[in-house]
Amino acid sequence: MATPVTTMDKPVVAKSGPASDARPPRAPRPPRPNYRQIHQFPLPVNVHHVPPVIPHNPLSLISVALSYLTFLISPPRQEVYSAYFDKATSSIHVTEERSINALWQMGFFGKGSLSRSEPSWLAREKKRRGLHNGKTSEEITRLRRTERRELKLERARMEKLAIEERLKAEAAAREAGVSEPLDQAAQSTPTDDTTNVTAATTEKFSLKKAKEARMLEAKQARELAAQNAAFAEQSQPETSSNGKSVRFSPVVQKKEFLSSSPSSLQLPDSVVDNLDSDDFPNEEHLQLSNEEAFFLAYSLGALQIYDSPSKSGEVQSTSPISTAALLQQFCHHSFQPARDASASLQPDDPFMISYTVYHHFRSLGWVIRSGVKFGTDYLLYNRGPVFSHAEFAVIIIPSYTHPYWSETEERKNYTAEKQARSWWWMHCVSRVQAQVLKSLVVCYVDVPPPAASLDDIGGLFGQYKVREFLIKRWIPNRTRD
Amino acid sequence: MADADEDVIHAPANASTQPEVDLSDETQDFRFLNHLNFFADSSPGIPRRGEKDFEPNPTELQADVLAASRGAMHNALSYPRLHGAKTRVIAFYAPEGYVPPAQPDRAKPKAGEDGESSESTPKPARPLPNSARISPDACVYVPSPKGQFFKTMGQADSSSRVWLLPEEALYLIERGSLDIRWPSPSASAEGPGEEDLSVPMSLQAAYACFVGRGGLTLERYSVYTGLKRLGYALVRAPGWCDDIEPQDANVSDASEVAPTKLHGPGLAGILGSLFNWIHDPLSTASTATGPIIGTGIHRHYMDVYRKLAIIPWYDPVTAPERHPFDTTPPFRVVFHIYKPSTPFKKSAPPTPDFRIAVVSTRDQTTMPTMTQLGALLESTPLDPPRGEKMERMMYMRLRHGYRNVVMAVVDQGVVSYLRIADSAFGKEKLYENKGGPQGPKRSRANQKPRKR
């Protein structure tokens, strides 16, 4: 029967007090790194504050003059990082350790090619080889997921068990006599008061209950052990004998054991570990999206992009790609497959539109990163992903309001096709965003007519116009007041 | 969130604090209807919902629960629905639309056949001064209105008959609160014994007569009746009629990036200009080839961000307000909505709580373009974020927006409501407010684990 277990374990849990004594004690969390210090600069640009001038204090004037003088004599250099364009992945790779750290720490640009976001492969690898303590975010996630999967398996098992018991009970009742099933049927007729039946029978095993049951099991095991040690009496408390109706299969316990010591799983690797333990190269590089790279190169001047990777230890022989050529290249690569280099640039190339949005939100101070994990174009973080969750998810829709786009029938059809988004798609996106607690921003980008020349990039982007709409499901039941 | 069940782990014990569960998404469990007593005057309270079985299993218990639920549904449906004699409200269908009441003083010369005069000369609604308030679409009148429904519905004419619009009449007849009669062929408009002679209108006939009349589509009716049942008051908005074309289509773009405020030059300013002369990042700045911010020395990130602002954005505050008729038909406000708590007066409706546009996904298969959506929002009045809470919390300001409208997207009878707000991100310079509270602090206890 399902009901005794669920109704019974609650008081027991309440008695047992804190939940931690039943669960395997979790290792104390390593202290959080000081993100405020690590990520104190919002952009990879050096900023030199001037000491404040205090009118009453003539000395402050001197300090100001002094700081100006030092700037005059030895002007500080703006750090310029280098990267190369990888045609195969149509993205920018940064391989130099210093650049990777700088670009991630100042403005959260790019992602590690072997990591979820922050390039942490090296740390994880060292940890795996037992060189390094502390957990990376990927490992924490993995642990949490294993735990959940187990709980779900357990829940499914318990449900199955309950159903089996129920079937047994029903079969027994059928054998016992004809009168009893009739009674049961009468009990559940709609005319009766069905509250009790409803409450009891529809109670299912939630994950919470699975957890509680696990705690109960552990507690009972301990109780039992204590009792056996203390006195060899035969009498067992009724609670434990009742609660035993749900047992944990050894399979799950074994799995739990395995997951708590993940290093023991990787047998072949331990052989490799013995070969070299502390010196191995970092196989990971930082991947910048084309928008990020263009922002760094064109807007901040903090990145130089080359055509091919530099050989280790030698200076780049070729000169970096110019901004205009970079724009061309990115526009061509915004199509799949990439367009031919001879193709002319259109004002509604995907890159032009997505960069407009990227630049717009960056210039307002948002940390804007790809929203592909939630099915949107971008996610907007306040200060950065390590500080807070993204609050807004952005999707981009082009818009063609300029009269040029409605001049001919052909253009009209073209723009209508480009602007079209189905309602189902919209509902899908908005439902996903509601589930992950993001506000959906639909960002329309007004596309100008084709420009005569591409010389003035700033002027080009200045013709686009951005308008944001916030779209949220409205639930009339909740706004009634 | 891979599975909604995972939330249970982190959710607090009391499920009532969880706002994410949308009860309207769940299937009705009809067994709860058994506990609702239709006659009792004491309210039983809201029944608690149980947990669902997600797949069939061979137990008899599940079959019993299912049978009980089904029985309860049949029980509820078989309950006889009657017109109570006390609450019965009789109405008459006027296929010609509004007919002014037969004036006794004008009828005097033709004494005895006043009924015939009103029947033979059905005057259109417009010429009479007292009929100005009656919509020309009204087609059902109630000679003796009583009951709570007429607080928010219908328009009274000079002889205290209440004229109902098609959707109002249809809602009331569907609800069983109104008994609509066909116009009697005997042509006696308001005879005393007429109620007994006239033929009642069936629900099917009501649908046939009223849907499609005066711009009432099935989609609009679904929205009307759905919100009405929730207790909202709805009135038609000026944009109800589709056939009014946009008068002038010229779009004026009158929004630019707000100029940044400049402080007067102090001592530091003079020194600063000297400094700028020495190392001016602007002199190396070029928007043509970049870098926009220049390669010199930057003194503050604020300046860097200000220089980066090259993309124009739409400012909803400076944008001109548009007439409702500038919008393109499906994207036009058709209903004004009032919350149940808003004091509503039929004669002088207050500012609506929501404005709603109704879109049928079969006629309009794609989302609106920016022009259509922009025009829809600009036809609503400016509603900037106000209040102390909004001042403090940037996220709330952005979510509230400067204008807002509700769009009801009706897909073959399934209504999805979307609230659309004009949120100007450009007006919130995130780089200026570092560190302050940005949004409502959610207590960690009743918050779902989120993904970054």
Interface residues (C-beta under 8 A of the other chain):
Chain A: F41 P42 L43 V45 N46 V47 H48 H49 V50 P52 V53 P55 V64 A65 Y68 F71 L72 P75 P76 Q78 S117 R148 L151 K152 I163 R166 L167 E170 P181 Q184 A185 S188 T189 P190 T191 T194 T195 V197 T198 A199 T201 T202 E203 K204 S206 L207 K208 K211 A297 Y298 S299 L300 G301 A302 S322 T323 A324 T356 H359 H360 F361 R362 S363 L364 G365 W366 K373 F374 N382 P385 S388 H389 A390 E391 F392 I397 S399 Y400 T401 Q419 A420 R421 S422 W423 M426 H427 S430 A434 Q435 V436 L437 S439 V441 Y444 D446 D455 D456 I457 G458 G459 F461 G462 Y464 K465 V466 R467 E468 F469 L470 I471 K472 R473 W474 I475 P476 N477 R478 T479 R480 D481
Chain B: M1 A2 D3 D5 E6 V8 I9 A11 P19 E20 D22 L23 S24 R31 N34 H35 R48 G50 E51 K52 D53 N57 P58 T59 E60 L61 D64 V65 A67 A68 G71 A72 N75 G226 L227 L230 G231 Y232 V251 D253 G266 L267 A268 L271 G272 L274 F275 I278 H279 S286 T287 A288 T289 G290 P291 I292 I293 G294 T295 I297 H298 R299 H300 Y301 V304 Y305 L308 A309 I310 I311 P312 W313 Y314 K339 P340 S341 D353 F354 T361 T365 T366 M367 T369 M370 T371 L373 G374 L377 Y395 L398 R399 G401 V406 V409 D411 S416 Y417 L418 R419 I420 A421 D422 S423 A424 F425 G426 E428 K429 L430 Y431 E432 Q438 G439 K448 R450 K451 R452
